[in-house]
C-alpha cells in the first residue's frame, strides 16, 4: 500500500494532477481557437481591403479616362450639364435666388470644385486627331495609345480651373470653357501649337507627327441646349475635316470662319 501511495505521489509530482492536464489542454484549445479567429479576421480584412481598392479603381475609371487622364465621357457630360445650367441662368434668367443657389452648389471655392469658377460665358471645343486610324494601322494600337496619352497630357496642361476636358470617344475630345469663342480659339491654338512640336516614335524607330482638327462654338442664345452646342461643334469639326484637316472652324457672329493657326 505504501509502495502504491509512493508511486501515485511520484506521478503527481512528475506530471501534475489530472485537473492540471485538463486545464492545460483547455488553454491550448483556446489558443488554437483564438489563432484561427485572428487568421480568419485577417483574411476578411484583406478581402475587404481588396474590395475597397477595386471600388476606388472603378470609381476612378468612371471619373477619368484611363489613357488620357481626362474626364470620362459620362463624367464630362454630367459636369458639363451643370456648367451649362449655371451659365445659361446667368445669361438668360434674372432670378437672383437661383444665382445664389448656383454659388452654393458649386461650392464658391475654386480649390475644391472646378465648377466654382464657372463664369458668365461658355464655349465648346470639339476636336479630334486627324487620320488616327492610319496611325493605328501603320504603327500599331500600342503606339496609338501613346499618342492618345500624350494628347491628354497636352490638353490637361492647358485646361484652366473652371474648364472641363474629356475624352468623348476614340480620338475625339471635348472641352467646355468658361470663356467666349475667342477664348476657346486661344485655347485650341495653344493645343495645336504643342501638338505640332511633338514627335512620336514607332517601335521600328520611325518618327511621325500628328495634327488636330476642331470646331468651336459659344453659348449665345436662349434656344441653345448643351446637346445642340455639342452637335453644332461636331458639325464645325466635320467641316474642318472636309476642308482638308489640320484646321479648325469657329462660329462667329457673321458665321463660321476657318483657321489654320
N, C-alpha and C positions, 0 to 999 in steps of 0.2 A: 504493500500500500504506500509505504514511504517512497519506494522507487517510482511508482506511478505519479505520485504527487510531485516528485522531483522532476520527472520528465515533462509534466504539464507546465510547471514553473519555468523550465528551461525554454520550452517552445514559446511561452508568452513573452519571456524576456527577449528571445531571438526575433520573433516575428510580430509581437504585439497581440492584442486581443482580436477576436473576430469582428467586433464592432469597429475597431480601428481600421481594419481592412475594408469593411463595408463603407466607412466614411471616406477613405481614400479613393475607393472605386467611384463613389458618387461625385467626389470633387473632380476626378479625372473625366468622368462623363460630362459634367457641367462645363469643364474647359473645352472639351471637344465640341459640345453643342454651341458654346459661345464662338468658337473659331469658325464653325460652319455658318453661324448667323452673320458674323463680320464679313466673311468671304462673300456671302450672298448679298449683303448690303453694298459691298464694293462693286460687285457685278452690276447691281441695279444702278448705282451711281454712274458707272462707266457707260451703261446703256442710255441713261437719261442724258448724260453729257454729250454722247454722240447724236442723240435725237435733237438736242438743243443746237448743236453745231450745224446739223442738216437743215433745221428750220431757219437758222440765221443765213445759211448759204442760199436756201430757197428764197428767203425774203430779199437778199441782196440781188439775186438773179431776177426777181420780179421788179426791183427798182432799177437795176443797172444792166446794160448790155455787157456780156462777158468779154467780148473782144475789144470794144472801143472805150468802155468806161462811161459812155454816155447813158442818159436815161433810156430805159426800155420804151418801146412804143406805147405800151399800156400806161406806164407811169407818166410819160410825156403828155399824153392826151388828157390824163386826169388833172395834172397840174396846169396844162395849157387852158383847159376849160375854166378853171378857177381864175387864172390870169385874165382870160378874155372877159369874164364876168366883171372883174374889178375895173378894167379899163373901159369897158362898154358903159358901165354905170357912171364913171367919171365923165365920159364924153357926151352921153345922150340922156342921162337922167339927172334930176336936180334934187334927189332925195338925200338930204344931209344925214339922216339916220342910217341909211344903207351904206353911205360912205364911211360913217363911223364904224359900222359893223365890219366893213372890209378891212379897216385898220386893225380891228381887234382880231379878226380871223387870221390875218397874215402875220400877226404877232408884233408888228411895229418894231421888229428887231432884225436887221439885215444879217446878223451873225447866225441866228438860229433858223431863219426861214428865208429862202431866196425870194419868195413872193412878197416879203415885207417891203422890198424896194421897187415893186411894180409902180410905174409912173402913170401918166395920163395918155400914153401912146403905146401902140403895139404894132409890130410888123412881123411877118413870117418870111423866113428864108428857107426855101426848099431846094436842095441841090444834091447832085449825085456824081459818082466817079464815071468819067467817060470811058467807054469800051472796057468796062470791068470784066465782062465775060471773056474778053480776049486775054486779059491778064491771067485769069484762072486757067483758061485753055492752054495758054502758051507756057506759063511758069509753074502752074500747079496751085491747088487750093491753099496750101500752106503759105505760099508767098502772097496769095490773095488776102489771107488773114493778116499777114504782116502789114500789108497796105492799109487794110481797114483799121488796124490798131494804131498806126501812125496818123491816119486822118483823124481818128478820135482824139489823139493827144493834141494835135494842132487845134482842133475845134475847142477842146477844153481849155487850152491856153489863152484863148481869146474871148471866151464867154465871161460876161460880167455878172456880178451878183445882181439878181433881178431878172436875168435872162434864163431861158430853158433850152437845152440842147439834147436831142435824142436821135437814136438810130431808128429810122422809120421802117426799115426793112431792106435786106440785101445791101446794096451800095448806096441807099438813099438816106439822107439826113435832113432833119427838120430842126430849125432854131426859131424860137419865139423871143423877140427882142423888145425891150421896153424903150423903144425909140421910133422915130418916123422912118419912112422908107429910105431916106438918105443915110440915117444911122445904120440901117441894115446894109446899105451899099458899102459903107466904110468897113463894116464887119466882113462882108464877103470878099472885099478887096484884100484885106489882111490875110484871110484864109487862103485865097488863091495865090497870093504872093509867097506865103510859106510853102505851099504845095509845090509851086514852080521851082523852089530852091531845094526840094527834096529829091534825092536819087535813091532808087531801090535796087537791090542786087538779087538776082536769081541764084539758085543753087549751083548753076554752072559758071557763075561769075558774071553773067550778062547783066549790064546795068540798064535801067529803064526809068522813065518818069511818067507821071500821070497828069491829067488835067481834070478840072471840075466844070460842070455847067449848073446854072441855077436860075431860080425865079424868085422875085421879091415883090411883096405886096404889103400894103398898110391898111389897118382898120380905119376907115374914113366915113362909113355910112351906117346908119341905124338898121339898115336892111341886111347887113352882113352878119354871118354867123362864123363860128370857128371853122366849121366844115367848109363853108364857101370860101373862106380865106385860104385854107389848105388846098382845096380843089383848084382855085384860080392860080395859086402859086405853082401848082403842079402843071397847069396849062402853060404858064410862062416858062417853066423849065423845059417842057416839051418843045416850045417854040425855039428856045435857045439851042436845043439839040438838033432840031430840024434845020436851023440856020448854020450848022457847021460845028457845033460843040465848042468847048473851051471858051465859053462866054456866059453871060447872064442877062436876063431880061427883067427889067423892073417896071412896075406900073406906076406912072406919074399922073399928074392931073390931066395932061394932054394925051395920055395913052401910053402904051408900052414903048420903052426905049431899050435898045440893045447896047451892051458894053462888053469890051474885051480886056479891060484893065484888071 
